[in-house]
């Protein structure tokens, strides 16, 4: 599968919260991301099915009975991994933020040792 360019989606600054429980905000963000993806996919599938039917290329029954080969299964798995990464990116961003905060004292200690405390 060819690699597609991806934009960074990690905003600078703190994430705004709208509900008392930040977990609700994260869940809502994931749900809305998923809803947007599903909506676009449904429109695209509808277009493909209508064009195929119009051009007598294949039927909906052909779609239902299709058995993908190994290459198609690999491509689908890669696409699914990217898709799930996009849906859960808000959680990943928070985990990265926690990891960054945890490593700061360690990084500072290493810098002090390697520079012998000199500026």
N, CA and C atoms as an extended XYZ file, in Angstrom:
357
Properties=species:S:1:pos:R:3:atomname:S:1:resname:S:1:resid:I:1 pbc="F F F"
N         0.850       -1.179        0.000 N   UNK     1
C         0.000        0.000        0.000 CA  UNK     1
C         0.889        1.234        0.000 C   UNK     1
N         0.628        2.184       -0.863 N   UNK     2
C         1.449        3.381       -0.926 CA  UNK     2
C         1.198        4.246        0.302 C   UNK     2
N         2.278        4.880        0.749 N   UNK     3
C         2.166        5.699        1.950 CA  UNK     3
C         1.592        7.056        1.600 C   UNK     3
N         0.612        7.484        2.358 N   UNK     4
C        -0.029        8.772        2.143 CA  UNK     4
C         0.550        9.781        3.116 C   UNK     4
N         0.753       11.025        2.659 N   UNK     5
C         1.243       12.045        3.596 CA  UNK     5
C         0.199       12.307        4.670 C   UNK     5
N         0.675       12.525        5.892 N   UNK     6
C        -0.244       12.763        6.993 CA  UNK     6
C         0.144       14.044        7.700 C   UNK     6
N        -0.841       14.832        8.021 N   UNK     7
C        -0.619       16.064        8.761 CA  UNK     7
C        -0.571       15.767       10.249 C   UNK     7
N         0.254       16.513       10.953 N   UNK     8
C         0.264       16.374       12.410 CA  UNK     8
C        -1.007       16.996       12.946 C   UNK     8
N        -1.632       16.303       13.871 N   UNK     9
C        -2.891       16.801       14.425 CA  UNK     9
C        -2.794       17.076       15.913 C   UNK     9
N        -1.603       17.268       16.381 N   UNK    10
C        -1.420       17.542       17.797 CA  UNK    10
C        -1.303       19.041       17.981 C   UNK    10
N        -2.329       19.648       18.513 N   UNK    11
C        -2.354       21.097       18.699 CA  UNK    11
C        -1.461       21.484       19.864 C   UNK    11
N        -0.911       22.688       19.779 N   UNK    12
C        -0.104       23.187       20.878 CA  UNK    12
C        -1.021       23.735       21.962 C   UNK    12
N        -0.552       23.690       23.182 N   UNK    13
C        -1.350       24.183       24.296 CA  UNK    13
C        -2.229       23.081       24.861 C   UNK    13
N        -2.969       23.450       25.858 N   UNK    14
C        -3.836       22.466       26.502 CA  UNK    14
C        -5.139       22.314       25.744 C   UNK    14
N        -5.660       21.127       25.787 N   UNK    15
C        -6.907       20.807       25.115 CA  UNK    15
C        -8.071       21.385       25.919 C   UNK    15
N        -9.001       22.067       25.237 N   UNK    16
C       -10.167       22.591       25.969 CA  UNK    16
C       -11.122       21.462       26.348 C   UNK    16
N       -11.723       21.567       27.496 N   UNK    17
C       -12.706       20.583       27.947 CA  UNK    17
C       -14.056       21.247       28.078 C   UNK    17
N       -15.104       20.525       27.714 N   UNK    18
C       -16.451       21.072       27.732 CA  UNK    18
C       -17.338       20.417       28.782 C   UNK    18
N       -16.965       19.217       29.218 N   UNK    19
C       -17.733       18.489       30.219 CA  UNK    19
C       -16.928       18.410       31.512 C   UNK    19
N       -17.603       18.127       32.612 N   UNK    20
C       -16.929       18.022       33.897 CA  UNK    20
C       -15.882       16.906       33.900 C   UNK    20
N       -16.174       15.834       33.212 N   UNK    21
C       -15.265       14.688       33.155 CA  UNK    21
C       -14.504       14.722       31.830 C   UNK    21
N       -13.187       14.888       31.848 N   UNK    22
C       -12.411       14.934       30.604 CA  UNK    22
C       -12.547       13.658       29.774 C   UNK    22
N       -12.846       12.547       30.424 N   UNK    23
C       -13.024       11.294       29.691 CA  UNK    23
C       -14.222       11.387       28.743 C   UNK    23
N       -15.245       12.115       29.137 N   UNK    24
C       -16.418       12.312       28.283 CA  UNK    24
C       -16.015       13.116       27.050 C   UNK    24
N       -15.180       14.131       27.225 N   UNK    25
C       -14.688       14.913       26.085 CA  UNK    25
C       -13.888       14.036       25.126 C   UNK    25
N       -13.034       13.196       25.659 N   UNK    26
C       -12.236       12.311       24.802 CA  UNK    26
C       -13.125       11.348       24.039 C   UNK    26
N       -14.077       10.779       24.731 N   UNK    27
C       -14.994        9.844       24.088 CA  UNK    27
C       -15.813       10.528       23.001 C   UNK    27
N       -16.283       11.737       23.287 N   UNK    28
C       -17.046       12.487       22.305 CA  UNK    28
C       -16.196       12.803       21.072 C   UNK    28
N       -14.941       13.205       21.280 N   UNK    29
C       -14.049       13.499       20.157 CA  UNK    29
C       -13.826       12.254       19.303 C   UNK    29
N       -13.636       11.117       19.956 N   UNK    30
C       -13.455        9.863       19.212 CA  UNK    30
C       -14.720        9.508       18.448 C   UNK    30
N       -15.849        9.648       19.082 N   UNK    31
C       -17.119        9.321       18.455 CA  UNK    31
C       -17.385       10.211       17.246 C   UNK    31
N       -17.124       11.506       17.374 N   UNK    32
C       -17.359       12.423       16.263 CA  UNK    32
C       -16.394       12.146       15.111 C   UNK    32
N       -15.151       11.804       15.423 N   UNK    33
C       -14.198       11.421       14.381 CA  UNK    33
C       -14.668       10.185       13.638 C   UNK    33
N       -15.135        9.221       14.372 N   UNK    34
C       -15.652        7.993       13.772 CA  UNK    34
C       -16.904        8.269       12.946 C   UNK    34
N       -17.801        9.092       13.462 N   UNK    35
C       -19.023        9.418       12.721 CA  UNK    35
C       -18.694       10.096       11.395 C   UNK    35
N       -17.718       11.000       11.397 N   UNK    36
C       -17.310       11.665       10.165 CA  UNK    36
C       -16.747       10.681        9.154 C   UNK    36
N       -15.893        9.768        9.618 N   UNK    37
C       -15.314        8.760        8.729 CA  UNK    37
C       -16.393        7.857        8.145 C   UNK    37
N       -17.307        7.407        8.974 N   UNK    38
C       -18.378        6.522        8.506 CA  UNK    38
C       -19.256        7.231        7.476 C   UNK    38
N       -19.559        8.485        7.715 N   UNK    39
C       -20.394        9.240        6.784 CA  UNK    39
C       -19.736        9.351        5.410 C   UNK    39
N       -18.463        9.682        5.389 N   UNK    40
C       -17.734        9.791        4.122 CA  UNK    40
C       -17.683        8.430        3.423 C   UNK    40
N       -17.406        7.392        4.168 N   UNK    41
C       -17.319        6.055        3.578 CA  UNK    41
C       -18.659        5.600        3.006 C   UNK    41
N       -19.735        5.885        3.711 N   UNK    42
C       -21.058        5.502        3.198 CA  UNK    42
C       -21.366        6.204        1.889 C   UNK    42
N       -21.012        7.485        1.794 N   UNK    43
C       -21.225        8.219        0.545 CA  UNK    43
C       -20.395        7.632       -0.590 C   UNK    43
N       -19.143        7.293       -0.291 N   UNK    44
C       -18.279        6.730       -1.326 CA  UNK    44
C       -18.769        5.350       -1.781 C   UNK    44
N       -19.169        4.522       -0.856 N   UNK    45
C       -19.681        3.195       -1.215 CA  UNK    45
C       -20.953        3.330       -2.052 C   UNK    45
N       -21.817        4.245       -1.656 N   UNK    46
C       -23.040        4.473       -2.417 CA  UNK    46
C       -22.708        4.890       -3.850 C   UNK    46
N       -21.741        5.783       -4.007 N   UNK    47
C       -21.330        6.222       -5.343 CA  UNK    47
C       -20.800        5.051       -6.164 C   UNK    47
N       -19.946        4.249       -5.569 N   UNK    48
C       -19.371        3.100       -6.274 CA  UNK    48
C       -20.464        2.120       -6.694 C   UNK    48
N       -21.369        1.812       -5.796 N   UNK    49
C       -22.434        0.868       -6.124 CA  UNK    49
C       -23.336        1.401       -7.232 C   UNK    49
N       -23.652        2.684       -7.183 N   UNK    50
C       -24.506        3.273       -8.227 CA  UNK    50
C       -23.806        3.281       -9.589 C   UNK    50
N       -22.522        3.643       -9.597 N   UNK    51
C       -21.776        3.637      -10.857 CA  UNK    51
C       -21.626        2.219      -11.411 C   UNK    51
N       -21.367        1.273      -10.559 N   UNK    52
C       -21.223       -0.114      -11.007 CA  UNK    52
C       -22.533       -0.634      -11.580 C   UNK    52
N       -23.616       -0.342      -10.895 N   UNK    53
C       -24.920       -0.781      -11.377 CA  UNK    53
C       -25.267       -0.094      -12.699 C   UNK    53
N       -25.025        1.188      -12.786 N   UNK    54
C       -25.304        1.966      -13.997 CA  UNK    54
C       -24.495        1.444      -15.191 C   UNK    54
N       -23.252        1.069      -14.955 N   UNK    55
C       -22.378        0.590      -16.025 CA  UNK    55
C       -22.387       -0.931      -16.158 C   UNK    55
N       -23.272       -1.578      -15.416 N   UNK    56
C       -23.416       -3.034      -15.447 CA  UNK    56
C       -22.083       -3.750      -15.237 C   UNK    56
N       -21.310       -3.253      -14.282 N   UNK    57
C       -20.002       -3.840      -13.985 CA  UNK    57
C       -20.123       -5.029      -13.035 C   UNK    57
N       -20.883       -4.848      -11.974 N   UNK    58
C       -21.124       -5.926      -11.022 CA  UNK    58
C       -22.365       -5.591      -10.217 C   UNK    58
N       -22.853       -6.572       -9.500 N   UNK    59
C       -24.085       -6.396       -8.722 CA  UNK    59
C       -23.755       -6.301       -7.226 C   UNK    59
N       -24.737       -5.943       -6.472 N   UNK    60
C       -24.543       -5.905       -5.012 CA  UNK    60
C       -24.300       -7.303       -4.463 C   UNK    60
N       -24.845       -8.287       -5.093 N   UNK    61
C       -24.596       -9.681       -4.703 CA  UNK    61
C       -23.119      -10.030       -4.902 C   UNK    61
N       -22.522       -9.522       -5.983 N   UNK    62
C       -21.089       -9.743       -6.210 CA  UNK    62
C       -20.275       -9.158       -5.051 C   UNK    62
N       -20.694       -8.008       -4.577 N   UNK    63
C       -20.000       -7.368       -3.454 CA  UNK    63
C       -20.115       -8.236       -2.200 C   UNK    63
N       -21.313       -8.699       -1.920 N   UNK    64
C       -21.543       -9.505       -0.715 CA  UNK    64
C       -20.763      -10.821       -0.733 C   UNK    64
N       -20.548      -11.390       -1.898 N   UNK    65
C       -19.889      -12.702       -2.018 CA  UNK    65
C       -18.398      -12.614       -2.332 C   UNK    65
N       -17.837      -11.412       -2.389 N   UNK    66
C       -16.430      -11.224       -2.727 CA  UNK    66
C       -15.518      -11.808       -1.655 C   UNK    66
N       -14.477      -12.534       -2.070 N   UNK    67
C       -13.471      -13.088       -1.166 CA  UNK    67
C       -12.118      -12.436       -1.486 C   UNK    67
N       -11.618      -11.551       -0.631 N   UNK    68
C       -10.356      -10.860       -0.911 CA  UNK    68
C        -9.154      -11.802       -0.858 C   UNK    68
N        -8.136      -11.507       -1.687 N   UNK    69
C        -6.907      -12.300       -1.657 CA  UNK    69
C        -5.999      -11.782       -0.535 C   UNK    69
N        -4.833      -12.412       -0.381 N   UNK    70
C        -3.920      -12.047        0.712 CA  UNK    70
C        -3.451      -10.598        0.617 C   UNK    70
N        -3.156      -10.125       -0.589 N   UNK    71
C        -2.699       -8.738       -0.748 CA  UNK    71
C        -3.793       -7.761       -0.308 C   UNK    71
N        -5.023       -8.029       -0.682 N   UNK    72
C        -6.139       -7.164       -0.286 CA  UNK    72
C        -6.324       -7.191        1.229 C   UNK    72
N        -6.178       -8.364        1.821 N   UNK    73
C        -6.315       -8.471        3.276 CA  UNK    73
C        -5.228       -7.674        3.993 C   UNK    73
N        -3.986       -7.715        3.464 N   UNK    74
C        -2.897       -6.929        4.058 CA  UNK    74
C        -3.181       -5.430        3.938 C   UNK    74
N        -3.618       -4.995        2.765 N   UNK    75
C        -3.926       -3.575        2.570 CA  UNK    75
C        -5.045       -3.127        3.497 C   UNK    75
N        -6.044       -3.968        3.650 N   UNK    76
C        -7.150       -3.624        4.546 CA  UNK    76
C        -6.667       -3.525        5.989 C   UNK    76
N        -5.783       -4.427        6.399 N   UNK    77
C        -5.255       -4.399        7.763 CA  UNK    77
C        -4.460       -3.115        8.001 C   UNK    77
N        -3.644       -2.700        7.013 N   UNK    78
C        -2.886       -1.456        7.134 CA  UNK    78
C        -3.821       -0.257        7.227 C   UNK    78
N        -4.826       -0.251        6.389 N   UNK    79
C        -5.782        0.864        6.383 CA  UNK    79
C        -6.548        0.898        7.701 C   UNK    79
N        -6.898       -0.274        8.225 N   UNK    80
C        -7.626       -0.347        9.503 CA  UNK    80
C        -6.763        0.186       10.636 C   UNK    80
N        -5.474       -0.122       10.617 N   UNK    81
C        -4.572        0.364       11.660 CA  UNK    81
C        -4.489        1.887       11.646 C   UNK    81
N        -4.385        2.470       10.460 N   UNK    82
C        -4.364        3.929       10.331 CA  UNK    82
C        -5.685        4.519       10.820 C   UNK    82
N        -6.768        3.914       10.412 N   UNK    83
C        -8.107        4.375       10.787 CA  UNK    83
C        -8.279        4.372       12.312 C   UNK    83
N        -7.912        3.262       12.947 N   UNK    84
C        -8.052        3.186       14.398 CA  UNK    84
C        -7.109        4.161       15.095 C   UNK    84
N        -5.945        4.388       14.498 N   UNK    85
C        -5.028        5.384       15.043 CA  UNK    85
C        -5.625        6.774       15.010 C   UNK    85
N        -6.333        7.090       13.943 N   UNK    86
C        -6.975        8.398       13.838 CA  UNK    86
C        -8.090        8.547       14.869 C   UNK    86
N        -8.834        7.492       15.084 N   UNK    87
C        -9.938        7.549       16.044 CA  UNK    87
C        -9.422        7.705       17.466 C   UNK    87
N        -8.342        7.018       17.781 N   UNK    88
C        -7.825        7.031       19.149 CA  UNK    88
C        -6.686        8.030       19.338 C   UNK    88
N        -6.469        8.920       18.370 N   UNK    89
C        -5.335        9.848       18.446 CA  UNK    89
C        -5.404       10.759       19.670 C   UNK    89
N        -6.585       11.091       20.128 N   UNK    90
C        -6.697       11.974       21.294 CA  UNK    90
C        -6.135       11.288       22.540 C   UNK    90
N        -6.381       10.005       22.661 N   UNK    91
C        -5.838        9.263       23.802 CA  UNK    91
C        -4.327        9.161       23.665 C   UNK    91
N        -3.855        8.857       22.453 N   UNK    92
C        -2.421        8.742       22.208 CA  UNK    92
C        -1.714       10.064       22.508 C   UNK    92
N        -2.307       11.179       22.111 N   UNK    93
C        -1.702       12.495       22.365 CA  UNK    93
C        -1.575       12.740       23.860 C   UNK    93
N        -2.580       12.360       24.614 N   UNK    94
C        -2.512       12.551       26.063 CA  UNK    94
C        -1.468       11.643       26.683 C   UNK    94
N        -1.368       10.403       26.185 N   UNK    95
C        -0.349        9.491       26.696 CA  UNK    95
C         1.047       10.022       26.393 C   UNK    95
N         1.237       10.570       25.196 N   UNK    96
C         2.533       11.153       24.838 CA  UNK    96
C         2.841       12.343       25.735 C   UNK    96
N         1.827       13.138       26.047 N   UNK    97
C         2.027       14.270       26.947 CA  UNK    97
C         2.449       13.818       28.328 C   UNK    97
N         1.853       12.749       28.817 N   UNK    98
C         2.217       12.196       30.121 CA  UNK    98
C         3.644       11.685       30.074 C   UNK    98
N         4.004       10.997       29.001 N   UNK    99
C         5.366       10.476       28.870 CA  UNK    99
C         6.370       11.609       28.796 C   UNK    99
N         6.047       12.676       28.067 N   UNK   100
C         6.943       13.825       27.963 CA  UNK   100
C         7.173       14.448       29.337 C   UNK   100
N         6.111       14.593       30.116 N   UNK   101
C         6.228       15.189       31.443 CA  UNK   101
C         7.070       14.303       32.352 C   UNK   101
N         6.868       12.984       32.281 N   UNK   102
C         7.606       12.055       33.133 CA  UNK   102
C         9.090       12.038       32.803 C   UNK   102
N         9.450       12.243       31.552 N   UNK   103
C        10.857       12.130       31.164 CA  UNK   103
C        11.632       13.428       31.375 C   UNK   103
N        10.977       14.525       31.657 N   UNK   104
C        11.667       15.800       31.809 CA  UNK   104
C        12.719       15.767       32.924 C   UNK   104
N        12.412       15.304       34.141 N   UNK   105
C        13.445       15.279       35.186 CA  UNK   105
C        14.630       14.381       34.797 C   UNK   105
N        14.352       13.269       34.151 N   UNK   106
C        15.418       12.362       33.718 CA  UNK   106
C        16.314       13.050       32.693 C   UNK   106
N        15.702       13.710       31.715 N   UNK   107
C        16.459       14.410       30.680 CA  UNK   107
C        17.308       15.512       31.298 C   UNK   107
N        16.754       16.239       32.246 N   UNK   108
C        17.508       17.304       32.918 CA  UNK   108
C        18.686       16.731       33.695 C   UNK   108
N        18.495       15.611       34.349 N   UNK   109
C        19.576       14.976       35.107 CA  UNK   109
C        20.692       14.522       34.175 C   UNK   109
N        20.338       13.948       33.042 N   UNK   110
C        21.335       13.500       32.068 CA  UNK   110
C        22.128       14.691       31.546 C   UNK   110
N        21.447       15.803       31.264 N   UNK   111
C        22.135       17.005       30.781 CA  UNK   111
C        23.119       17.533       31.826 C   UNK   111
N        22.738       17.506       33.089 N   UNK   112
C        23.639       17.969       34.151 CA  UNK   112
C        24.873       17.092       34.237 C   UNK   112
N        24.701       15.784       34.137 N   UNK   113
C        25.810       14.844       34.242 CA  UNK   113
C        26.743       14.993       33.047 C   UNK   113
N        26.184       15.106       31.846 N   UNK   114
C        27.024       15.159       30.649 CA  UNK   114
C        27.737       16.492       30.491 C   UNK   114
N        27.228       17.559       31.104 N   UNK   115
C        27.888       18.858       31.008 CA  UNK   115
C        28.643       19.201       32.288 C   UNK   115
N        28.686       18.266       33.228 N   UNK   116
C        29.346       18.491       34.531 CA  UNK   116
C        28.805       19.708       35.254 C   UNK   116
N        27.517       20.004       35.010 N   UNK   117
C        26.893       21.126       35.686 CA  UNK   117
C        27.221       22.477       35.108 C   UNK   117
N        27.988       22.499       33.997 N   UNK   118
C        28.357       23.776       33.373 CA  UNK   118
C        27.286       24.221       32.408 C   UNK   118
N        27.097       25.498       32.246 N   UNK   119
C        26.124       26.042       31.277 CA  UNK   119
C        26.778       26.264       29.958 C   UNK   119
